[in-house]
Amino acid sequence: MNELESNIINIYGDRGKVWLDDLPEIIRKLEVKWDLSDLTPVQNLSFNYVLTGFQNEKPIVLKVGLDENTLMREAAALTVLKNTGAVQILAQDKGVILLERVVPGTSLKGFFPDNDTQAIRIVCGVMRRLHQASVTPVHNFPHIRDWLLVLDKNWDMPTHYLEKARKLRDRLLQTSAEPVLLHGDLHHDNILRQGKTDWVVIDPKGVIGYPLNEIWAFIMDIERDTKFVADCFSFDVQEVRDCYFVHVVMAACWTLEDNGEPGLFIALAEKAHQLLSK
């Protein structure tokens, strides 16, 4: 069983099995509806069925998912972020979005390990552009405080990590920073090269929060990178490290919620714990 099948069945059970069985027919109908051709699944599928191909001669990406609300929110976020460095959305339907394909589309992850300093400079530039997007007062995006409520449940992980994350979360949410639309998952594989010099983001989660809440996904070397980000944005370095810890514990909770193995995020929390404020 591949990762996509495993994830879908773990989360959705029998409903997920039916959806997986129906995928070929779903794709066939979309090919006809949007005049698509040469559709090929991408590698490393996880929670959505993603294919590359063409609409007439235009390179496209087709994304099909069972979590319809999350895909709708992604489409809404791409619409808001369209002039600040996000991939263009071409069409959408229930549980489906059609996107332009970024060319050449190589990810920023390829900068590691030889050009990691350049990589974090690029990410910070991308983040700065994204946060210039304007969000209307009436919107359907969740707030970061909604995401962080997951910390209030009792999870199978070291209790002192949960307790510390809750304490730091409550302190960090008492901020005077202006809220922005966050990408929400700004890791290096979600930043792709377009042309020779531009970088474009894909797969935004779409959540209202504060610039500090964006950084956790792209930190590689905790001590070095948190210092770089703090200097770049004039953040307090201790707040950057505290926020990073809160978010990796949150990610561990999400993984447990999806019946997954949280070991990676627990290990990151352990590394970050020694750098936290009291």
C-alpha positions as CSV (number, residue, x, y, z in Angstrom):
1,M,0.0,0.0,0.0
2,N,1.4,3.4,-1.0
3,E,1.5,6.5,1.3
4,L,-1.6,8.1,-0.2
5,E,-3.7,4.9,0.2
6,S,-2.5,4.4,3.7
7,N,-3.2,8.0,4.7
8,I,-6.7,8.0,3.1
9,I,-7.7,4.7,4.7
10,N,-6.3,5.7,8.1
11,I,-8.3,9.0,8.1
12,Y,-11.5,8.1,6.3
13,G,-11.8,4.3,6.6
14,D,-14.4,2.7,4.3
15,R,-15.3,6.1,2.8
16,G,-11.6,6.5,1.8
17,K,-11.6,3.0,0.2
18,V,-14.6,3.9,-1.9
19,W,-13.0,7.2,-3.0
20,L,-9.7,5.4,-4.0
21,D,-11.7,2.9,-6.1
22,D,-13.6,5.8,-7.8
23,L,-10.5,7.8,-8.7
24,P,-10.1,6.5,-12.2
25,E,-13.7,7.5,-13.1
26,I,-13.3,10.8,-11.4
27,I,-10.2,11.6,-13.4
28,R,-11.8,10.5,-16.7
29,K,-14.7,12.9,-16.2
30,L,-12.4,15.8,-15.4
31,E,-10.4,15.1,-18.5
32,V,-13.5,15.5,-20.6
33,K,-14.9,18.5,-18.6
34,W,-11.7,20.6,-18.7
35,D,-10.1,19.2,-21.9
36,L,-7.1,17.7,-20.1
37,S,-4.5,15.3,-21.6
38,D,-1.4,13.4,-20.7
39,L,-2.3,13.2,-17.0
40,T,0.4,11.6,-15.0
41,P,0.4,11.2,-11.2
42,V,3.3,12.9,-9.4
43,Q,5.6,11.0,-7.0
44,N,5.3,11.1,-3.2
45,L,1.5,11.5,-3.0
46,S,0.4,11.9,0.6
47,F,-3.2,13.3,1.1
48,N,-4.4,14.3,-2.4
49,Y,-4.2,12.7,-5.8
50,V,-2.1,15.1,-7.8
51,L,-1.4,14.8,-11.6
52,T,0.5,16.8,-14.1
53,G,-0.6,17.2,-17.7
54,F,-1.9,19.7,-20.2
55,Q,-5.1,21.8,-20.9
56,N,-4.8,22.1,-24.6
57,E,-1.1,23.1,-24.7
58,K,-0.9,24.8,-21.3
59,P,1.0,22.8,-18.6
60,I,-1.3,22.2,-15.6
61,V,-1.6,20.4,-12.3
62,L,-4.8,18.7,-11.3
63,K,-5.4,18.2,-7.6
64,V,-8.2,15.9,-6.3
65,G,-8.9,15.4,-2.7
66,L,-11.4,13.9,-0.3
67,D,-11.1,16.8,2.2
68,E,-13.3,19.2,0.2
69,N,-13.2,22.0,2.7
70,T,-9.4,22.0,2.8
71,L,-9.2,22.2,-1.0
72,M,-11.8,25.0,-1.0
73,R,-9.7,26.9,1.5
74,E,-6.6,26.3,-0.6
75,A,-8.3,27.7,-3.6
76,A,-9.5,30.8,-1.7
77,A,-6.0,31.4,-0.3
78,L,-4.5,31.1,-3.8
79,T,-7.0,33.7,-5.1
80,V,-6.0,36.1,-2.3
81,L,-2.3,35.5,-2.8
82,K,-2.3,35.5,-6.6
83,N,-0.4,38.8,-6.9
84,T,2.1,38.1,-4.2
85,G,3.9,35.0,-5.4
86,A,1.4,32.1,-5.4
87,V,0.7,29.7,-8.3
88,Q,-2.3,30.6,-10.4
89,I,-5.6,28.8,-10.0
90,L,-7.4,28.0,-13.3
91,A,-10.6,26.3,-12.2
92,Q,-12.2,24.5,-9.2
93,D,-15.0,22.2,-8.4
94,K,-16.1,20.1,-5.4
95,G,-13.0,18.4,-4.2
96,V,-10.9,19.5,-7.2
97,I,-8.7,22.4,-8.2
98,L,-6.9,23.0,-11.5
99,L,-3.7,24.9,-11.3
100,E,-1.1,26.3,-13.7
101,R,2.1,24.1,-13.6
102,V,5.2,25.9,-12.5
103,V,8.0,25.5,-15.0
104,P,10.7,24.2,-14.4
105,G,9.1,23.6,-11.0
106,T,12.2,22.5,-9.1
107,S,11.8,22.9,-5.4
108,L,13.9,25.0,-3.0
109,K,14.7,21.7,-1.2
110,G,17.3,21.1,-3.8
111,F,19.4,23.9,-2.3
112,F,20.3,21.6,0.6
113,P,22.9,21.0,1.9
114,D,25.2,23.1,-0.2
115,N,23.3,26.3,-0.4
116,D,21.2,26.3,2.7
117,T,22.0,29.9,3.6
118,Q,20.8,31.1,0.2
119,A,17.7,29.0,0.7
120,I,16.6,30.7,3.9
121,R,17.2,34.1,2.3
122,I,14.9,33.1,-0.5
123,V,12.2,31.8,1.9
124,C,12.3,35.0,3.9
125,G,11.8,37.0,0.6
126,V,8.9,34.8,-0.4
127,M,7.3,35.1,3.1
128,R,7.7,38.9,3.0
129,R,5.9,39.1,-0.4
130,L,3.1,36.7,0.7
131,H,2.3,38.8,3.7
132,Q,1.6,41.8,1.6
133,A,-1.7,40.3,0.4
134,S,-4.9,42.1,1.5
135,V,-7.7,40.1,3.1
136,T,-11.2,41.4,3.2
137,P,-12.8,41.8,6.7
138,V,-15.3,39.1,5.8
139,H,-13.6,35.8,5.0
140,N,-13.8,32.1,5.8
141,F,-10.2,31.5,6.8
142,P,-9.6,30.0,10.3
143,H,-7.4,31.9,12.8
144,I,-4.2,30.5,14.1
145,R,-5.7,30.4,17.6
146,D,-8.2,27.9,16.2
147,W,-5.4,25.7,15.0
148,L,-3.6,25.9,18.3
149,L,-6.7,24.6,20.2
150,V,-5.5,21.1,19.4
151,L,-2.9,21.6,22.1
152,D,-5.6,21.6,24.8
153,K,-6.3,17.9,24.3
154,N,-4.4,15.2,26.0
155,W,-2.2,13.4,23.5
156,D,0.2,10.4,23.8
157,M,3.4,12.5,24.0
158,P,5.6,13.8,26.8
159,T,3.2,15.8,29.1
160,H,5.8,18.5,29.7
161,Y,5.9,19.4,26.0
162,L,2.2,19.9,25.9
163,E,2.2,22.0,29.0
164,K,5.0,24.1,27.8
165,A,3.5,24.6,24.4
166,R,0.2,25.7,25.9
167,K,1.9,28.2,28.2
168,L,4.0,29.7,25.3
169,R,1.0,29.7,22.9
170,D,-1.1,31.8,25.3
171,R,1.8,34.2,25.8
172,L,2.5,34.5,22.0
173,L,-1.1,35.1,21.1
174,Q,-1.0,38.2,23.3
175,T,0.7,40.2,20.5
176,S,0.4,43.6,19.0
177,A,1.5,42.3,15.6
178,E,-1.0,42.8,12.7
179,P,-2.6,39.6,11.5
180,V,-2.0,38.5,7.9
181,L,-3.0,35.6,5.7
182,L,-0.4,32.9,6.3
183,H,0.6,30.2,3.8
184,G,0.5,27.9,6.8
185,D,2.9,25.2,5.5
186,L,5.8,27.1,4.0
187,H,8.4,24.4,3.7
188,H,10.9,24.1,0.9
189,D,9.0,21.6,-1.2
190,N,6.1,24.2,-1.4
191,I,8.4,26.8,-3.0
192,L,9.1,26.2,-6.7
193,R,11.3,27.9,-9.2
194,Q,9.4,29.6,-12.0
195,G,11.6,30.7,-14.9
196,K,15.2,31.5,-14.1
197,T,14.8,33.8,-11.1
198,D,11.3,33.8,-9.7
199,W,9.9,31.6,-6.8
200,V,6.3,30.6,-6.5
201,V,4.4,29.0,-3.6
202,I,2.0,26.1,-3.9
203,D,-0.3,24.3,-1.4
204,P,-1.3,27.1,1.0
205,K,-3.3,26.1,4.0
206,G,-4.9,29.6,4.3
207,V,-5.0,30.7,7.9
208,I,-5.1,34.1,9.6
209,G,-2.2,34.6,12.0
210,Y,0.9,36.6,12.7
211,P,4.1,36.7,10.6
212,L,5.9,34.8,13.5
213,N,3.5,31.9,12.9
214,E,4.8,31.3,9.4
215,I,8.4,30.5,10.1
216,W,8.2,27.0,11.8
217,A,7.8,25.0,8.5
218,F,11.1,26.2,6.9
219,I,13.4,26.0,9.9
220,M,16.1,23.4,9.3
221,D,18.9,24.2,11.8
222,I,16.9,25.4,14.8
223,E,19.5,27.6,16.5
224,R,21.1,29.1,13.3
225,D,17.9,29.6,11.3
226,T,15.8,31.1,14.1
227,K,18.6,33.7,14.6
228,F,18.6,34.4,10.8
229,V,14.8,34.9,10.7
230,A,14.8,37.1,13.8
231,D,17.5,39.4,12.3
232,C,15.8,39.5,8.9
233,F,12.4,40.5,10.2
234,S,13.4,42.3,13.4
235,F,11.7,39.6,15.5
236,D,12.8,38.8,19.0
237,V,14.9,35.6,18.6
238,Q,13.5,34.1,21.8
239,E,9.9,34.5,20.5
240,V,10.9,32.9,17.2
241,R,12.2,29.9,19.1
242,D,9.2,29.7,21.4
243,C,6.8,29.9,18.4
244,Y,8.7,27.2,16.5
245,F,8.4,24.9,19.5
246,V,4.6,25.5,19.8
247,H,4.1,24.7,16.1
248,V,6.1,21.5,16.0
249,V,4.1,20.2,19.1
250,M,1.0,21.3,17.3
251,A,2.2,19.3,14.2
252,A,2.8,16.2,16.5
253,C,-0.8,16.5,17.7
254,W,-2.2,16.7,14.2
255,T,-0.2,13.6,13.2
256,L,-1.7,11.7,16.2
257,E,-5.1,13.0,15.2
258,D,-4.7,11.4,11.8
259,N,-3.5,8.1,13.3
260,G,0.1,8.8,12.2
261,E,3.5,8.4,13.8
262,P,4.6,11.8,15.4
263,G,8.2,10.8,16.0
264,L,9.8,13.4,13.7
265,F,7.9,16.3,15.4
266,I,8.6,15.0,18.9
267,A,12.3,14.8,18.0
268,L,12.2,18.4,16.8
269,A,10.4,19.5,19.9
270,E,13.1,17.9,22.0
271,K,15.8,19.8,20.2
272,A,13.9,23.1,20.5
273,H,13.0,22.6,24.1
274,Q,16.5,23.5,25.4
275,L,16.3,26.9,23.6
276,L,13.0,28.0,25.1
277,S,12.3,30.9,27.4
278,K,11.3,30.1,31.0
